[in-house]
Amino acid sequence: MVLVLGVIGLLGLVLWLYCLFDVLTTPREDVHTLSKLAWIAVVVLFLDFGAIAWLLFGRPRGETGVVRKPNLAHPSHPSSTNQLGGTRGSGSASDRPPLGPDDDPEFLRRLDRRREDDDGG
């Protein structure tokens, strides 16, 4: 019985933390029904009941009822510009800088050369 109550309590804590972080990271203009500050207070003060209320009534929803995700490639998104001043959504994949070292062909060539030099010398 104690184990069951412990699992239920842990699930409630996870739900509450998820909703708290969701409220905190949701843009102010996307919050429904109450203001963002009021939703933070509801989730903090009413714990699991506040978390469920946030999921049902306060969370941003798209036209289809699915939670909207930001379009990072859209030019209006603040993170859509890359280090070269271009946008992520413009041009072909070869125009954009690689996302990581393993996506960079030049980096991989240098790595192969270095490995060959280490093996040969």
N, C-alpha and C positions, 0 to 999 in steps of 0.2 A: 504494500500500500504506500509506503514511504517512497519507494522507487517511482511509482506511478505519479505521485504528487510532485516529486522532484523533476520528472520529465515534463510534466504539464507546466510547472513553474519555469523551467528552462525555455520551453517553447514560447511562453508568454514574454519572457525577457527578450528573446531574440526578435519576436514580433515588435515589441515596444522599441527596441533599439533601431530596428530597420525603419520603422515609421518616423522616429525622431530624426534620424539622419535624412530621411526622404523629405520631411518638412523643411529641415534646415537647408537642404541643397536645391529645393524647388524655387525657381525664380518667382519673385513676388507677384508679377503680373499673371502667372499661370495658376495661382491658388484660387480655389472656388469657395463659395459660401461665406467664409470668414476671412479676416486679414491674416497674413502670415504669422504675425505676432500672436494673434488669438489662437491659431492652430497650434503653435508651439506650446502655449499655455494649456490648451485642452489635452494635448498628448502627454505633457509632463504631469499635469495634475490628476488626470483620470486614467493614467497608465494604459492597460489593455483596452478598456472601453474607448478611450481617446484615440488609441491607435486604430481600432476598427472604424471609428467614426471618420478618421482621416482617410482611410482607404476607401470608404464608401462615398463620402461627401466632399472632401477637400482636395483630393489628388487630381492633378490635371489629366484630362482625357481628350483624345482626338475625336474626330467625327464618328469613327467606327467603335468607340468605346475602349480603344486600346490606348495605353499610356504612350504619349508622344515621345519620340527620341529626337534629340537635336540633329540637324543635318549639318555635319561638320564640313562637308564639301561645299555648302552653299556660300556664295561670296559675302552674304550679310552676316554670317556667323563670325564672332570675334576671333576664333582660332583658325579661320580658313586661310589666312595668309601665311605663307611659309617664310623661311629665312631669306629667300631671294626676292621677296616682294610680290611674288605671284600668288595665285590662289590655288588651293588644292584641286578644285574642280576644273581648272583650265588646262588645256593642252593634253598631250598624250602622257602615258606613264613615263616615257623616257625624258620628258621635260621636267618632271618633278624630282626633287632629291630623294634618295632612298630613305626608308623609314628606319632601318637599322643596318649595322655593319654586314650582316649576312645577306642583305638585299643589294649591296653595293658591289658591282662587278669589279671595279678597280681595287677595292679593299681585298676581295677574294684573290685577285691576281697577285697582289703584293704578299699576301699570306702564303700562297703557293710558292712564290719565289723565295721567301724567307725560309720556308720549310725545306725546300730543295737545297738552299745554301747550308742549312744546318746539317742535313743528311750527307751532303757531299764534302764537307770540310771538316 
